[in-house]
Amino acid sequence: MSTPSDLPPVETLTYEQALAELEDLVAALEAEHQTLTEALALYARGQALAQHCAALLDQAELNLRDAFVKAPV
């Protein structure tokens, strides 16, 4: 797994990209032995990825609600 500084900014990732990276990051944290500093950096990246995914899902929900409100009955 690349170090967080080698990766693209979280806010540029699609939901699918962010989720895939988050899954890889969790697997790396569970399987590998990092230094405390490395593990903390990975954890911080994971938190940012999780928040980004949640924000993208919230926006998708708002878009769907807006579409239903605007849909003719």
C-alpha positions in Angstrom: 0.0 0.0 0.0 1.3 3.5 -0.9 1.8 6.0 1.8 -0.9 8.6 2.2 1.3 11.3 0.9 1.8 9.4 -2.4 -2.0 9.1 -3.0 -4.4 11.5 -4.7 -6.3 14.0 -2.6 -9.4 12.3 -1.1 -11.7 15.0 -2.4 -10.8 14.1 -6.0 -11.9 10.5 -5.7 -15.2 9.0 -6.8 -17.2 7.1 -4.3 -16.1 3.8 -5.8 -12.4 4.8 -5.8 -12.6 6.0 -2.2 -14.4 2.9 -1.0 -11.9 0.6 -2.8 -9.0 2.5 -1.2 -10.6 2.3 2.2 -11.1 -1.4 1.9 -7.4 -1.8 0.8 -6.3 0.4 3.7 -8.3 -1.7 6.3 -6.8 -4.9 4.9 -3.3 -3.4 5.1 -3.8 -2.3 8.7 -5.1 -5.7 9.6 -2.4 -7.7 7.8 0.8 -5.7 7.9 3.0 -4.5 10.7 3.6 -0.7 10.5 5.3 1.7 12.7 3.0 3.7 15.0 3.6 6.7 12.8 2.7 4.8 9.6 -0.4 3.3 11.2 -1.6 6.7 12.4 -1.1 8.2 8.9 -3.1 5.3 7.4 -5.8 5.7 10.1 -6.1 9.4 9.3 -6.4 8.7 5.6 -9.0 6.1 6.4 -11.0 8.6 8.4 -10.9 11.1 5.5 -11.9 8.4 3.0 -14.9 7.4 5.2 -16.0 11.0 5.6 -15.7 11.6 1.9 -17.8 8.4 1.1 -20.4 9.5 3.6 -20.6 13.0 2.1 -20.9 11.6 -1.4 -23.7 9.3 -0.3 -25.5 12.2 1.4 -25.3 14.2 -1.8 -26.6 11.3 -3.8 -29.6 11.0 -1.4 -30.3 14.8 -1.7 -30.1 14.5 -5.5 -32.6 11.6 -5.5 -35.0 13.5 -3.1 -34.7 16.5 -5.4 -35.5 14.4 -8.5 -38.6 12.9 -6.8 -39.9 16.4 -5.8 -39.4 17.7 -9.3 -40.9 14.5 -11.0 -44.4 15.0 -12.4 -47.1 13.0 -10.8 
